[in-house]
């Protein structure tokens, strides 16, 4: 699987990058990235856990701008 996604850099920039690997699983993870939210608010992100060719495991957050390519 090839995942093409953006990485936010600083407060005003972003880079486009590609991550390639075998999909091990998908998850929906709860997080608290949003500032000054009610503690009862539940915020989730969809993530892919990938195994790269060298054995490294990496996690990529999926959003509406992420593109997936299957080999």
N, C-alpha and C positions, 0 to 999 in steps of 0.2 A: 504494500500500500504506500502510496506517495501522498503526503499531506502538505499542501501549500497554504501557509498561514502567515499572519502578520504578527510582529513582535513590537510592542510599544517601547520606545526608547525615550526616556525623559518625559517632559510634559507636553512636547509638541511634535515629536517625530515617531515614525515607525519604519520598520524594515520588513520586507517580504522575504520569507525563508522557506525552504523545503526540507521536510523530514521524511526519511524513507525507512520502513521497517515492517515487520510482521505483526499484525494486530493480535495481541494476547487477549484483551478484553476491553469492554467499554464500561464506564461507570458514570453515575450522576453524583457529584460530590457537593456537599454543603460547604459554604464558606462565608466569611464575613468581610468581604473586600469593600463593602460600601460604607461610607462615612456617615455617622449620625443616623443610623436606622434604628427603628424600634427593635429591641432584643427579641421580640416574638416573630419578626419577619424572617422568613426562610428563603435564602438565596442559594440557588444551585447552578452548577456548571456541568456540561457534558464533557467528558474527557475520554481520550483513547490512550491505552497503555500499549506501547510498541516495543518490540525487541529488535534492535538494530543488528546488522550483520556481525559486528564485533562482540555481541553479547550484552551490550549496554541496554538497560531499560530506560525508556523516556516516556514522559506524559505530555500530551498535547491537548490543550483546551480547544474545544470546537465551538465556533460561533457562526453567525450568518455570513461571514466573509471567508470562511475556511473552504478550500476546495479539496476534494478527495479524488485520487486516481487509483484504480485497481490495476494491477499488472496481470 
